[in-house]
């Protein structure tokens, strides 16, 4: 059954079903580029969802609105005026947090509300080994679904990690100078 889901996800993603063929994306930010390899075998629904947003241009112009040193850099859903980007928002997806991938340094995971199956567009990069975000250790027992890993650009994440932040409206840890996600492009295998 898992093999059938993997092949189906590969077909839906436009990815060769050959072993080892994984999608790669490049996030272009105002502080540099970050290259990420995605894991459709472990998180097929999450990767399909993320690539749908990428291919539609949804992330273009959004900001990293939550930067907590040694913890996470979060973005993918707010405009520069800290309004939720609603145009193009897709339905929420089920959690794939039990996929065997850990919230380790340099991994990419889906953000969500307190409801396990509430991930939509927002994502975060782990700046530390955040095992408290892993299923079943997470406080809520569910955890956060990892679906990729940085292969180049950790220096960019560290630059983002070093920006000054403050409370702005309902958000904490917001960069005082916006860090904009200009675009994300898929590097086809």
C-alpha positions as CSV (number, residue, x, y, z in Angstrom):
1,X,0.0,0.0,0.0
2,X,2.8,2.5,0.9
3,X,4.5,1.8,-2.4
4,X,1.3,2.6,-4.3
5,X,1.0,5.9,-2.3
6,X,4.6,6.7,-3.1
7,X,4.2,6.0,-6.8
8,X,0.9,8.0,-6.9
9,X,2.5,10.9,-5.1
10,X,5.5,10.8,-7.6
11,X,3.0,10.9,-10.5
12,X,1.0,13.7,-9.0
13,X,4.2,15.7,-8.3
14,X,5.6,15.1,-11.8
15,X,8.6,13.4,-10.4
16,X,10.1,10.2,-11.8
17,X,9.1,7.3,-9.7
18,X,12.8,6.1,-9.8
19,X,14.5,5.5,-6.5
20,X,16.3,8.6,-5.3
21,X,14.5,11.1,-7.5
22,X,13.4,13.9,-5.1
23,X,12.1,17.3,-5.9
24,X,14.4,20.2,-5.1
25,X,13.3,23.8,-4.6
26,X,15.2,27.1,-4.3
27,X,13.8,29.8,-2.0
28,X,14.9,33.2,-3.0
29,X,14.9,35.6,-0.1
30,X,16.0,39.2,0.4
31,X,19.0,37.7,2.4
32,X,20.0,35.0,-0.1
33,X,18.9,31.6,-1.5
34,X,18.1,28.4,0.3
35,X,18.0,25.1,-1.5
36,X,15.8,22.3,-0.1
37,X,15.4,18.7,-1.0
38,X,11.9,17.5,-0.5
39,X,10.9,14.0,0.8
40,X,7.8,12.8,-1.1
41,X,8.3,9.2,0.0
42,X,7.9,10.1,3.7
43,X,5.5,13.0,3.4
44,X,3.6,12.6,0.0
45,X,0.6,14.8,1.0
46,X,2.7,17.5,2.5
47,X,5.1,17.7,-0.4
48,X,2.2,17.7,-2.9
49,X,0.6,20.5,-1.0
50,X,3.8,22.6,-0.7
51,X,4.6,22.2,-4.4
52,X,1.0,23.2,-5.3
53,X,1.7,26.5,-3.5
54,X,5.1,26.9,-5.1
55,X,3.8,26.3,-8.6
56,X,0.9,28.7,-8.2
57,X,3.3,31.5,-7.0
58,X,1.4,31.7,-3.7
59,X,4.6,32.2,-1.6
60,X,5.9,35.1,-3.8
61,X,6.2,38.2,-1.7
62,X,5.3,36.6,1.7
63,X,7.6,37.2,4.7
64,X,9.3,35.2,7.4
65,X,7.2,36.5,10.3
66,X,8.6,34.4,13.2
67,X,12.3,34.2,13.9
68,X,13.4,32.5,17.1
69,X,17.2,32.0,17.4
70,X,18.3,28.4,17.9
71,X,14.6,27.3,17.3
72,X,12.8,28.2,14.1
73,X,12.4,30.5,11.1
74,X,8.7,30.5,10.0
75,X,7.0,31.9,6.9
76,X,4.8,31.2,4.0
77,X,1.5,32.8,4.9
78,X,1.7,36.5,5.8
79,X,2.2,39.6,3.6
80,X,4.7,42.3,4.6
81,X,1.9,44.1,6.5
82,X,1.4,40.9,8.6
83,X,-1.9,40.1,7.0
84,X,-2.7,36.5,6.3
85,X,-2.5,35.8,2.5
86,X,-5.9,34.4,1.7
87,X,-6.0,34.6,-2.1
88,X,-4.9,31.1,-3.3
89,X,-5.1,29.5,0.2
90,X,-5.8,25.7,-0.3
91,X,-7.6,23.3,2.0
92,X,-5.9,22.2,5.1
93,X,-4.1,18.9,5.1
94,X,-3.7,15.9,7.5
95,X,-0.6,15.7,9.6
96,X,2.2,13.4,8.4
97,X,4.2,13.9,11.6
98,X,4.7,10.2,12.2
99,X,6.7,9.8,9.1
100,X,10.0,8.9,10.8
101,X,11.7,12.3,10.0
102,X,12.9,14.4,12.9
103,X,12.7,18.1,13.4
104,X,16.5,18.4,13.3
105,X,18.8,21.3,12.3
106,X,18.1,22.3,8.7
107,X,14.9,20.5,8.2
108,X,11.7,22.0,6.7
109,X,8.4,21.3,8.5
110,X,4.8,22.4,8.2
111,X,3.4,24.9,10.7
112,X,-0.1,24.3,12.0
113,X,-2.5,25.4,14.7
114,X,-3.2,23.4,17.8
115,X,-5.4,21.1,15.7
116,X,-3.2,18.2,14.3
117,X,-4.8,18.3,10.7
118,X,-4.6,22.1,10.2
119,X,-1.5,22.6,8.2
120,X,-2.0,24.8,5.1
121,X,0.7,27.0,3.6
122,X,2.9,28.1,6.5
123,X,6.2,26.2,7.0
124,X,9.3,26.6,9.2
125,X,13.0,25.7,9.2
126,X,14.4,24.1,12.3
127,X,17.5,26.0,13.6
128,X,18.1,23.5,16.4
129,X,17.4,19.8,17.0
130,X,13.8,20.3,18.1
131,X,12.9,16.8,19.3
132,X,10.1,18.5,21.3
133,X,8.3,19.0,18.0
134,X,8.6,15.3,17.0
135,X,5.8,12.8,17.4
136,X,5.3,11.4,20.1
137,X,7.5,13.6,22.2
138,X,5.7,16.8,21.3
139,X,3.6,18.3,24.1
140,X,0.4,17.5,22.1
141,X,1.6,14.0,21.2
142,X,1.2,14.8,17.5
143,X,4.2,16.8,16.5
144,X,5.0,18.7,13.3
145,X,5.6,17.0,9.9
146,X,9.1,17.3,8.5
147,X,9.1,17.1,4.6
148,X,12.5,18.4,3.5
149,X,16.0,19.4,4.4
150,X,18.3,22.3,3.4
151,X,21.1,21.2,1.1
152,X,22.5,24.7,0.6
153,X,21.9,28.0,2.2
154,X,22.2,27.3,5.9
155,X,24.3,30.5,6.0
156,X,21.2,32.4,4.8
157,X,19.1,30.9,7.5
158,X,21.7,32.0,10.1
159,X,21.5,35.5,8.6
160,X,17.7,35.4,9.1
161,X,18.2,34.0,12.6
162,X,20.4,37.0,13.4
163,X,17.9,39.8,12.5
164,X,16.4,41.9,15.2
165,X,12.8,41.1,16.2
166,X,10.0,42.5,18.2
167,X,6.3,42.1,19.0
168,X,4.1,43.5,16.2
169,X,0.4,43.2,16.7
170,X,-0.5,39.7,17.6
171,X,2.8,38.3,16.5
172,X,6.0,37.8,18.5
173,X,9.6,37.5,17.1
174,X,8.8,39.5,14.0
175,X,11.8,40.8,12.1
176,X,11.9,44.6,12.4
177,X,13.2,44.8,8.8
178,X,11.0,42.4,6.7
179,X,12.7,39.3,5.4
180,X,10.8,38.7,2.1
181,X,10.4,35.4,0.3
182,X,10.7,36.7,-3.2
183,X,9.9,33.4,-4.9
184,X,10.3,29.6,-4.7
185,X,11.2,27.7,-7.9
186,X,11.3,23.9,-8.5
187,X,14.5,22.4,-9.9
188,X,13.1,19.5,-11.9
189,X,15.1,16.3,-11.5
